């Protein structure tokens, strides 16, 4: 115990007597000093005495579609940390194929008395889904915030990246490199982020390369699944149509596109350029490092928590959409198109 007191005192920059007073809950210690000692406990990996643990302000549910795509754990981490800092305990509920549905997870969280729920890329993003489930949740008095996907039918705050602007950034970058045949690989059409990416892509390609909307729709857009295999299949189809660059709706799809190119004996970026979307953790360390459109995950996660806590606190945020601007991160998977390369 003496050794432990000495360690904590050294870490906190106070005397062992002060550490003892804090650990025993004695008065006469400044709040800043008390916080320093508790922080030292955390840093050194010691458990806080039970009586000093902050009581949770409540549970907050976080429902994600899956955790295989690294963008979801990244967002969950930001949201979880922000909730913990505010005294809440995050409860992560993940859908898995053949496992619990979003409705079942929601019911489970409500049964456990959560203070609120954050939905990430849930059924609210699916234009074919019944939005009445969210109105029922509101009628139960449970505050919630929806991330990635917008529906005018749901009276709730939405947090989204600007998917149209993301496509504008990607296309502008590839056109500046000399590419004139740019494909778009993305998920099923029924999802709101997909529809918005298509809108942004068509406008950017039309404005910068002069192609008509029917040409772009029929030749340059390929739907698939949001997986590595889905990206591989979509990119393969786009390469068959002569695309020298492929914009992908997720980094996982982009890794699939790179695999498709290599299966044909092509080099990325010398023979074909690939752009991802998300800037998932570790994506800067792929071979080649991936050029991607970075989703503003920290800002979106913190905004989701801030908005939910306002709802929980009885001062609801406007029932509208908060849209966050992405940014292009240029790395090694894009290079000059065929015309530029030959000149």
C-alpha positions, 0 to 999 in steps of 0.5 A, a space after each residue: 500500500 505504501 508503494 502504491 501511495 508513493 506511485 500515486 503521489 509522484 504521478 499526481 505531484 502531491 504528498 502521500 498524505 494528500 493521496 491518503 486523504 483523497 482515497 479515504 474520502 476525507 475533507 480538506 482537499 481542493 477539488 482540482 487536487 482531488 481530480 489529479 489524484 483520481 486521474 493518477 489512479 486511472 493512469 497507473 491502472 489502479 481501480 478507484 475505491 467504490 465510494 469514489 466512483 462517479 455514479 452513472 448518469 444513465 445508460 445510452 444505447 448505440 446501435 450499429 449495423 456491424 463492426 467488420 467495416 472499421 468505420 463503425 468501431 471508429 464512430 462507436 469509440 468517439 461516441 462512447 468516449 464522449 458519453 463517458 466524459 459526460 457521465 453516461 455509460 454507453 451500451 453497444 448493440 450490434 446487428 449481425 447476420 441472422 442475429 438480433 434485428 434493429 427493432 429487437 435491439 431497440 426493445 432490449 435497450 428500452 427494457 433496460 431503461 436507457 436514457 436515449 439511443 443513437 442509431 448509426 446507419 440504421 433502417 432510417 437510411 433505408 428508403 424502403 423501411 417503415 419509419 413508423 418504428 421511430 415514431 413509436 419510440 418517440 411515443 415511448 418517451 425515449 430520445 434518439 439521434 440518427 446518424 448517416 441517413 435522412 428521412 423527412 418522415 422522422 421527427 428527430 435530429 439527423 447527423 450526416 456527412 455531405 455525400 454529394 460534396 464527397 463525390 464532387 471532391 473525388 471527381 474533381 481530383 481525378 479529372 485534374 489528373 486527366 481521367 475522363 472515364 471515371 466509375 462509381 462503385 457503391 451499395 444498394 440503391 435504396 439507401 439514402 447515402 447511396 442516392 446522395 452519392 449518385 446525385 453528387 457524382 452525376 452532377 460532378 461528371 456532367 459539369 466537368 466532363 460533359 456526359 449526360 445523365 443517362 450515359 453516366 447512369 448506364 456506363 459509370 455507376 455500378 451497384 454492389 455490396 459494401 464489402 471487399 468482395 462487393 468492391 471487387 465485383 463492381 470495379 471489375 464491371 467498371 473496368 470492363 467498360 473502360 474506366 481508368 479510375 474508380 470512386 468507391 463508396 467505402 474504403 472496404 470497397 476500394 480495397 476490393 477494387 485494388 484486388 480486382 485490378 491486380 487480378 487483371 495484372 494491372 498496377 494501382 495507380 499506374 494503370 488505374 486510380 482508386 478513391 475510397 470513402 471514410 478514411 477508416 483506421 489503418 487505411 493510410 497503411 495499405 499498399 498503396 496507401 489509399 486516397 480517400 474522402 475522409 468522413 468527419 467521424 470525430 465531429 459527427 460522433 461528438 455532435 450526435 452525443 451533444 444533440 442526444 444529451 440536449 434531448 435527454 435534458 429537455 431542450 430538444 435540438 431542432 428536428 433537422 439534419 446537421 451536415 458535416 463536410 468531408 475532406 479529400 485525403 490524397 495518398 498513393 492510389 491515384 495518379 495521372 490518367 492515360 492522357 497525362 501519362 502519355 504526354 
